[in-house]
C-alpha cells in the first residue's frame, strides 16, 4: 500500500522501518535524514513532481512517498476479551474513520468494528489516523446484528450514541462495553437502537444539530475512559 506525506513517512521511518518496502523522494532531504532512509536497505527512487503527484493521486505528498506492507484486518474473535470496543455503523467517510481511530487509540479503545461496509480504503485511513491504524485492531463486519449477537455472548454491554440518550457524564456504564456510533446523516437505525442496553449523548452548552462524528467520538471516548465512573 502507498503512503505519502512527510510526517507520516517520518513516523513510519522511526517506528515501523521494517514495513517500508520502497521509498520515493520528490525533493531533496538533508544528509542525515537520507542516511537514515538508506539504512532501510530498500529501493530509493527519485521522482519529478509530475510523477509524484500522479502516484499520490493529487494528494499533498510533500516530497515523501513509500510503499509499505499492507494493514491486516482483525477477526472479531480476537477482540472478545477486550473491555472497550467501538462499532461504526454507516460511517462511510474514510477521513472520519481515520480520525476516530486516532482518538480511539489515544483514549484506550481496544478495537474498532466498521459495520455494514464492503471494503475500506486503508491507505486513506492510515493517513488520517496519523498511523494509529497500525496499532488499532480494525474489524470489517458485513452485518452489525451478527456482531451484537456474538458480543452479547461474551457479556458485552451495548451502548448507542444518540441525541435522545442520557448524558454520558451521568450514565452508569458497566463492565465490558461496545459503543455504537452512527453516521452524521442517518444516525443509528431504530432496529439497532432497540438492541442496545442504553443510549448516551453529549450535552452541549448551546443548541446545535450535532457535532461532527469524529469530534463527538473523541468526547465520548474521553468521558467513558476518564470519567468519574471509570472502572
Secondary structure, 3 states (H helix, E strand, C coil): CEEECHHHHHHHHHHCHHHEEEEEECCCCCHHHHHHHHCCCCEEEECCHHHHHHHCCCCCCCCEEEEECCCCCCCHHHHCCCCEEEEEECCCCHHHHHHHHHHHHHHCCCEEEEECCCCCCHHHHHHHCCCHHHCCCEEEECCHHHHHHHHHHCCEEEEEEEEEEEECCCCCCCCEEEEEEEECCCECCHHHHCCCCEEEECCCCCCCCCCCHHHHHHHHHHHHHHCCCCC
